[in-house]
Amino acid sequence: MRTTPIRAELDSGAEFSLFEGKLAQHIGLDLFAGEPFAFRLASGAPLDSRILRVLVCHHALGDIPFSARFSTAPMQTNILGRDFFDLVRIGFDEHHSEVYLSALRTR
């Protein structure tokens, strides 16, 4: 498996994280080998995805094994949702536009 840096938005309103499907291929995974997962977007439109096991690597958090969903359709923004929040401690300082993350030691 290969690694690649990506940008993802934290979204506390999203139950699940969702990434651009092309990323799976870029890191050496077969997108369609993953378990199918159907999303329903806020607009009501369906969006198919696949669940693949990845390792999220962050300089301050370390390596976090994670079951990520990858879209089978093009996307503009990668989303880290509440499924990722379950793996880290997260805090927001809205006044200063800062986010604090730390790894949970008991996973």
KEDREN-320350 format. One line per field, with one value per residue: residue number from 1; residue in one letter; x, y, z of N, C-alpha, C in turn. Coordinates in Angstrom, 1 decimal. Layout:
<rs>
martor <- c(NUM  ...)
kedren <- c(a  ...)
npx <- c(X  ...)
npy <- c(Y  ...)
npz <- c(Z  ...)
capx <- c(X  ...)
capy <- c(Y  ...)
capz <- c(Z  ...)
cpx <- c(X  ...)
cpy <- c(Y  ...)
cpz <- c(Z  ...)
</rs>
This chain:
<rs>
martor <- c(1  2  3  4  5  6  7  8  9  10  11  12  13  14  15  16  17  18  19  20  21  22  23  24  25  26  27  28  29  30  31  32  33  34  35  36  37  38  39  40  41  42  43  44  45  46  47  48  49  50  51  52  53  54  55  56  57  58  59  60  61  62  63  64  65  66  67  68  69  70  71  72  73  74  75  76  77  78  79  80  81  82  83  84  85  86  87  88  89  90  91  92  93  94  95  96  97  98  99  100  101  102  103  104  105  106  107)
kedren <- c(m  r  t  t  p  i  r  a  e  l  d  s  g  a  e  f  s  l  f  e  g  k  l  a  q  h  i  g  l  d  l  f  a  g  e  p  f  a  f  r  l  a  s  g  a  p  l  d  s  r  i  l  r  v  l  v  c  h  h  a  l  g  d  i  p  f  s  a  r  f  s  t  a  p  m  q  t  n  i  l  g  r  d  f  f  d  l  v  r  i  g  f  d  e  h  h  s  e  v  y  l  s  a  l  r  t  r)
npx <- c(0.9  0.5  1.3  -0.3  -0.5  -3.4  -6.2  -8.7  -11.9  -13.1  -16.2  -18.7  -21.3  -21.5  -22.2  -20.5  -17.2  -16.0  -14.4  -12.8  -13.1  -11.0  -8.7  -8.4  -7.4  -5.1  -3.6  -3.1  -5.2  -8.0  -10.9  -13.4  -13.3  -14.1  -16.6  -19.9  -21.6  -24.3  -24.9  -27.1  -27.5  -27.7  -29.4  -31.0  -30.3  -28.9  -25.7  -23.2  -20.8  -17.7  -16.4  -13.3  -10.3  -8.0  -4.9  -4.7  -2.3  -0.7  1.3  1.2  -0.7  -0.1  -0.3  -3.5  -5.6  -8.4  -11.7  -12.6  -14.9  -15.2  -16.1  -17.8  -18.3  -17.3  -16.0  -15.8  -14.9  -13.1  -14.3  -14.0  -15.8  -18.0  -17.4  -14.6  -14.1  -14.6  -12.2  -10.4  -9.5  -11.2  -11.3  -12.8  -12.0  -13.8  -13.8  -11.2  -10.7  -9.6  -8.6  -8.3  -6.6  -6.1  -4.7  -6.6  -5.8  -6.9  -8.1)
npy <- c(-1.2  2.2  5.6  8.9  12.4  14.1  16.4  16.9  17.7  18.4  17.2  17.5  16.9  14.9  11.5  9.4  9.2  10.2  9.7  10.7  8.5  8.0  8.2  5.8  4.1  5.4  5.0  2.3  0.5  -1.6  -0.2  -1.3  -3.7  -3.3  -3.5  -2.7  0.4  2.4  5.8  8.5  11.6  15.0  16.3  14.3  12.7  9.6  8.1  6.0  4.0  2.4  0.4  0.5  -0.7  1.4  3.1  5.8  8.3  10.6  13.3  14.2  12.5  9.9  6.6  5.5  2.9  2.5  2.2  3.3  5.1  5.2  7.1  6.1  7.8  11.0  13.5  16.6  17.3  15.8  14.2  14.0  12.3  11.6  9.0  8.9  10.7  9.1  7.9  9.6  12.3  15.3  18.9  22.1  25.5  27.9  30.7  31.4  30.0  27.4  24.0  21.2  18.1  14.9  11.6  8.8  6.7  4.3  2.2)
npz <- c(0.0  -0.8  0.3  0.6  0.8  1.9  1.9  4.1  5.3  8.5  9.7  11.8  11.5  9.8  9.8  8.8  7.5  4.3  1.2  -1.8  -4.5  -6.3  -4.7  -3.5  -5.5  -6.0  -3.7  -3.9  -3.6  -4.5  -5.4  -5.9  -4.6  -2.0  0.6  -0.4  0.3  0.8  0.6  1.5  0.4  1.7  -0.1  -0.8  -2.8  -3.9  -3.2  -4.0  -2.4  -1.3  1.3  2.7  4.3  5.8  6.8  8.7  8.8  10.8  11.8  14.5  15.7  15.2  13.8  12.7  12.4  10.2  9.0  6.0  3.9  0.4  -2.3  -5.3  -7.2  -8.7  -6.4  -4.6  -2.1  0.6  3.5  7.0  9.3  12.1  12.6  12.4  14.5  16.7  17.1  18.0  20.2  20.2  19.9  19.7  19.3  18.7  18.7  18.1  15.8  15.9  16.0  18.0  18.3  19.6  20.0  21.0  23.6  24.4  22.4)
capx <- c(0.0  1.2  0.7  -0.4  -1.1  -4.7  -6.9  -10.1  -12.7  -13.8  -17.6  -19.4  -22.7  -21.5  -22.0  -19.4  -16.2  -16.2  -13.3  -12.8  -12.7  -9.7  -7.7  -8.2  -6.5  -3.8  -2.8  -2.9  -6.4  -9.1  -12.1  -14.6  -13.1  -14.6  -18.0  -20.8  -22.2  -25.1  -25.2  -28.2  -27.0  -28.7  -30.3  -31.9  -29.7  -28.1  -24.3  -22.6  -19.4  -17.2  -15.7  -11.9  -9.5  -6.8  -4.2  -4.5  -1.1  -0.7  2.5  0.9  -1.6  0.4  -1.0  -4.8  -6.4  -9.7  -12.5  -13.0  -15.7  -14.7  -17.1  -17.7  -18.6  -16.4  -16.3  -15.0  -14.3  -13.0  -14.9  -13.8  -17.0  -18.0  -16.7  -13.2  -14.1  -14.6  -10.9  -9.5  -10.2  -11.2  -11.9  -12.9  -12.0  -14.4  -13.4  -9.8  -10.7  -8.6  -9.1  -7.3  -6.8  -5.1  -5.0  -7.1  -4.9  -7.6  -8.9)
capy <- c(0.0  3.5  6.7  10.2  13.4  14.5  17.4  16.5  18.6  17.8  17.5  16.8  16.6  13.6  10.2  8.7  9.8  9.8  10.2  10.6  7.1  7.9  8.1  4.3  3.6  6.1  4.3  0.9  -0.3  -1.8  0.5  -2.1  -4.8  -3.0  -3.7  -1.6  1.2  3.5  7.1  9.4  13.0  16.0  16.6  13.1  11.9  8.4  8.1  4.7  4.0  1.2  0.5  -0.1  -0.5  2.2  3.5  7.2  8.6  12.0  13.5  14.3  11.5  8.6  5.8  5.1  2.0  3.1  1.7  4.5  4.9  5.8  7.3  5.6  9.0  12.1  14.3  17.8  17.5  14.7  14.5  13.2  12.4  11.2  7.7  9.2  11.4  8.1  7.4  10.7  13.3  16.5  20.0  23.3  26.8  28.6  32.1  31.5  29.2  26.4  22.6  20.4  16.7  14.0  10.2  8.1  5.6  3.1  1.9)
capz <- c(0.0  -0.8  1.1  -0.1  1.7  1.4  2.6  4.5  6.2  9.7  9.6  12.9  11.1  9.0  10.6  8.3  6.6  2.8  0.4  -3.3  -4.9  -7.0  -3.7  -3.2  -6.5  -5.8  -2.6  -4.3  -3.2  -5.5  -4.9  -6.0  -3.7  -0.7  0.8  -0.8  1.3  0.1  1.3  1.1  0.6  2.2  -1.1  -1.0  -3.9  -3.5  -3.5  -3.7  -1.9  -0.8  2.6  2.6  5.5  5.5  7.9  8.7  9.4  11.1  12.5  15.9  16.2  14.9  12.8  13.2  11.5  10.0  7.9  5.4  2.8  -0.8  -3.3  -6.6  -8.1  -8.4  -5.2  -4.5  -0.8  1.4  4.7  8.2  10.0  13.5  12.8  12.7  15.8  17.7  17.2  18.5  21.1  19.4  20.6  18.9  19.8  17.5  18.7  17.5  14.6  16.1  16.3  18.8  18.1  20.2  19.8  22.1  23.9  24.6  21.3)
cpx <- c(0.9  0.6  0.6  -1.0  -2.4  -5.2  -8.3  -10.7  -13.3  -15.3  -18.4  -20.8  -22.7  -21.3  -20.8  -18.4  -16.4  -15.1  -13.5  -12.3  -11.4  -8.5  -7.4  -7.2  -5.1  -2.9  -2.7  -4.0  -7.3  -10.4  -13.2  -14.4  -13.7  -16.1  -18.8  -21.4  -23.0  -25.3  -26.4  -27.7  -28.1  -29.7  -31.3  -31.3  -28.9  -26.6  -23.7  -21.2  -19.0  -16.4  -14.4  -11.2  -8.3  -6.1  -4.0  -3.3  -1.0  0.5  2.3  0.1  -1.1  -0.4  -2.4  -5.4  -7.8  -10.4  -13.1  -14.0  -15.2  -15.8  -16.8  -17.9  -17.6  -16.9  -15.4  -14.3  -14.3  -13.5  -14.4  -15.0  -16.9  -17.4  -15.2  -13.1  -14.1  -13.2  -9.9  -10.3  -10.1  -11.9  -11.8  -12.8  -12.5  -14.0  -12.1  -9.7  -9.6  -9.3  -7.9  -7.6  -5.7  -5.6  -5.6  -6.2  -5.6  -8.6  -9.1)
cpy <- c(1.2  4.5  8.0  11.2  13.8  15.6  16.8  17.4  17.9  18.2  16.8  16.5  15.4  12.4  9.5  9.6  9.3  10.5  9.9  9.2  7.0  7.8  6.6  3.8  4.2  5.5  2.8  0.0  -0.4  -1.3  -0.5  -3.5  -4.6  -3.3  -2.5  -0.9  2.3  4.7  7.7  10.8  13.9  16.3  15.5  12.2  10.7  8.6  6.7  4.8  2.6  1.4  -0.3  0.2  0.2  2.5  5.0  7.6  10.1  12.2  13.6  13.2  10.1  7.9  5.3  4.2  2.5  2.4  2.9  4.1  5.8  5.9  6.7  6.7  10.1  13.0  15.5  17.9  16.1  15.1  13.5  13.4  11.9  9.8  7.9  9.9  10.3  7.6  8.4  11.6  14.6  17.7  21.2  24.5  27.7  30.0  32.3  30.7  28.1  25.1  21.9  18.9  16.0  12.6  9.7  6.9  4.3  2.9  0.4)
cpz <- c(0.0  0.1  0.2  0.8  1.1  2.4  2.9  5.5  7.3  9.6  10.7  12.6  10.2  9.9  10.1  7.5  5.2  2.1  -1.0  -3.7  -5.5  -6.0  -3.4  -4.2  -6.4  -4.7  -2.8  -3.9  -4.4  -4.9  -4.8  -5.2  -2.3  -0.6  0.4  0.4  0.6  1.0  0.7  1.4  1.2  1.2  -1.4  -2.1  -3.3  -3.9  -3.1  -3.3  -1.6  0.4  2.4  3.9  5.1  6.9  7.8  9.4  9.6  12.0  14.0  16.5  16.0  13.8  13.4  12.1  11.4  8.8  7.2  4.2  1.6  -1.8  -4.6  -7.7  -7.7  -7.2  -5.2  -3.2  0.0  2.8  5.8  9.1  11.4  13.6  13.0  14.1  16.9  18.0  17.8  19.5  20.3  20.1  19.6  19.7  18.7  17.5  18.0  16.3  14.7  16.4  17.0  18.6  18.9  20.0  21.1  22.3  24.1  23.4  21.1)
</rs>
